[in-house]
């Protein structure tokens, strides 16, 4: 006896249902961080961004100054 393929919409519906069931199961496995940990990490990220921004600003300013000196000498 030959098996018949199910309707495309039925297979699609079952696939979507399985996707959401699996997603829900995975969300239950997640260990969510404590707010204190989140704020500490965010603070560290902001501090690094500020330090790197200041470093890049200083380097850019220095290089522009040096380029200005070179352009003055070239005249």
LUMGULUM-566899 format. One line per 8 residues: number of its first residue (from 1); their letters; for each residue z, y, x of N, C-alpha, C, O. Coordinates in steps of 0.05 Angstrom, whole numbers, plus 5000, padded with zeros to 4 digits. Layout:
NUM) A) Z,Y,X,Z,Y,X,Z,Y,X,Z,Y,X ~ ...
This chain:
1) XXXXXXXX) 5000,4976,5017,5000,5000,5000,5000,5025,5018,5017,5028,5035 ~ 4982,5042,5014,4979,5066,5030,4998,5088,5020,5002,5092,4996 ~ 5011,5102,5041,5029,5124,5033,5012,5149,5028,4992,5154,5041 ~ 5021,5164,5009,5007,5189,5003,5022,5212,5015,5046,5212,5016 ~ 5007,5231,5025,5020,5255,5037,5030,5272,5014,5019,5274,4993 ~ 5054,5284,5020,5065,5302,5000,5049,5328,5000,5035,5335,5019 ~ 5052,5342,4978,5040,5368,4974,5049,5387,4997,5071,5385,5006 ~ 5031,5404,5006,5037,5423,5027,5060,5440,5020,5077,5446,5037
9) XXXXXXXX) 5061,5450,4995,5083,5467,4987,5110,5453,4988,5131,5464,4994 ~ 5110,5427,4980,5135,5411,4981,5144,5408,5010,5168,5412,5015 ~ 5126,5402,5028,5134,5399,5056,5144,5426,5067,5163,5427,5082 ~ 5130,5448,5060,5138,5474,5069,5166,5481,5059,5183,5491,5074 ~ 5171,5476,5033,5197,5481,5021,5219,5466,5035,5241,5477,5040 ~ 5214,5440,5041,5235,5424,5054,5239,5434,5083,5262,5434,5093 ~ 5218,5443,5096,5221,5454,5123,5237,5479,5123,5254,5483,5141 ~ 5233,5496,5104,5248,5522,5102,5277,5515,5096,5295,5527,5108
17) XXXXXXXX) 5282,5497,5078,5310,5489,5072,5324,5478,5096,5347,5485,5101 ~ 5311,5461,5111,5323,5450,5136,5328,5472,5156,5349,5471,5170 ~ 5310,5491,5158,5313,5513,5177,5339,5528,5171,5355,5534,5189 ~ 5343,5535,5146,5367,5550,5138,5392,5534,5141,5413,5544,5149 ~ 5391,5508,5134,5415,5491,5138,5422,5489,5168,5446,5491,5175 ~ 5402,5485,5185,5407,5483,5213,5418,5510,5224,5436,5510,5241 ~ 5406,5532,5215,5416,5558,5223,5445,5563,5216,5460,5574,5232 ~ 5452,5555,5192,5479,5559,5182,5498,5542,5200,5520,5551,5207
25) XXXXXXXX) 5490,5517,5206,5507,5500,5223,5511,5512,5251,5532,5510,5262 ~ 5490,5524,5262,5492,5536,5288,5510,5560,5288,5525,5565,5307 ~ 5508,5576,5267,5526,5600,5265,5555,5592,5264,5572,5606,5275 ~ 5561,5569,5251,5589,5560,5250,5599,5552,5278,5623,5552,5283 ~ 5581,5545,5296,5589,5536,5323,5594,5560,5342,5606,5556,5363 ~ 5586,5584,5334,5588,5607,5352,5618,5615,5354,5632,5616,5335 ~ 5626,5620,5379,5652,5631,5384,5649,5661,5387,5639,5671,5407 ~ 5658,5676,5367,5655,5705,5367,5676,5718,5385,5699,5710,5384
33) XXXXXXXX) 5668,5738,5401,5687,5751,5419,5707,5768,5403,5701,5778,5381 ~ 5730,5772,5415,5750,5790,5403,5741,5819,5407,5728,5826,5426 ~ 5749,5837,5388,5741,5865,5391,5749,5878,5417,5735,5894,5428 ~ 5773,5870,5428,5782,5882,5453,5762,5875,5475,5756,5892,5492 ~ 5752,5850,5475,5733,5842,5496,5706,5856,5493,5694,5864,5512 ~ 5698,5861,5468,5673,5875,5463,5675,5903,5472,5656,5913,5485 ~ 5697,5917,5466,5700,5945,5475,5701,5947,5505,5691,5966,5517 ~ 5715,5928,5518,5717,5928,5547,5689,5925,5560,5682,5939,5578
41) XXXXXXXX) 5674,5906,5549,5647,5901,5560,5629,5925,5555,5613,5933,5573 ~ 5631,5937,5532,5615,5961,5526,5622,5984,5544,5605,5999,5553 ~ 5648,5987,5550,5656,6008,5569,5645,6004,5597,5637,6023,5610 ~ 5645,5979,5606,5635,5972,5632,5605,5979,5633,5595,5990,5653 ~ 5590,5971,5612,5562,5976,5611,5556,6006,5612,5538,6015,5626 ~ 5571,6022,5596,5567,6051,5596,5573,6063,5623,5559,6081,5632 ~ 5594,6054,5636,5601,6064,5662,5579,6058,5682,5572,6076,5698 ~ 5568,6034,5682,5546,6027,5700,5522,6044,5695,5508,6053,5713
49) XXXXXXXX) 5516,6049,5669,5493,6065,5662,5496,6094,5673,5478,6105,5684 ~ 5520,6105,5670,5526,6132,5679,5524,6133,5710,5512,6152,5721 ~ 5535,6114,5724,5534,6114,5753,5506,6111,5763,5497,6126,5781 ~ 5491,6093,5752,5463,6089,5760,5446,6114,5753,5428,6122,5769 ~ 5451,6126,5730,5436,6150,5723,5442,6173,5742,5423,6187,5750 ~ 5467,6176,5750,5474,6197,5770,5461,6191,5797,5452,6210,5810 ~ 5461,6166,5805,5449,6159,5830,5419,6164,5830,5408,6176,5849 ~ 5405,6157,5809,5376,6162,5807,5370,6191,5805,5351,6201,5817
57) XXXXXXXX) 5387,6207,5791,5383,6236,5790,5387,6248,5817,5371,6265,5825 ~ 5407,6240,5832,5412,6250,5859,5389,6243,5878,5380,6260,5894 ~ 5380,6219,5877,5358,6210,5893,5332,6225,5887,5317,6233,5905 ~ 5327,6229,5861,5303,6244,5853,5305,6273,5862,5285,6284,5872 ~ 5328,6285,5860,5332,6313,5868,5328,6315,5899,5314,6334,5908 ~ 5339,6296,5914,5336,6297,5943,5306,6293,5951,5296,6308,5968 ~ 5293,6275,5939,5264,6270,5945,5247,6294,5938,5228,6301,5952 ~ 5253,6307,5915,5238,6330,5908,5242,6353,5927,5224,6368,5934
65) XXXXXXXX) 5267,6356,5937,5274,6376,5957,5258,6371,5983,5247,6389,5994 ~ 5258,6346,5992,5244,6339,6016,5214,6343,6013,5201,6352,6032 ~ 5204,6336,5990,5175,6340,5985,5169,6370,5985,5148,6378,5996 ~ 5186,6386,5975,5183,6415,5976,5182,6426,6004,5166,6443,6011 ~ 5200,6415,6021,5200,6423,6049,5174,6415,6063,5162,6430,6078 ~ 5164,6391,6057,5139,6382,6070,5116,6398,6060,5098,6405,6076 ~ 5115,6406,6035,5093,6422,6024,5094,6450,6036,5073,6462,6041 ~ 5118,6461,6042,5120,6487,6054,5110,6486,6083,5096,6504,6093
73) XXX) 5116,6465,6097,5107,6462,6125,5077,6459,6126,5064,6468,6145 ~ 5065,6446,6106,5037,6441,6106,5020,6466,6101,4996,6466,6106 ~ 5032,6487,6092,5017,6512,6086,5009,6526,6111,4997,6547,6109
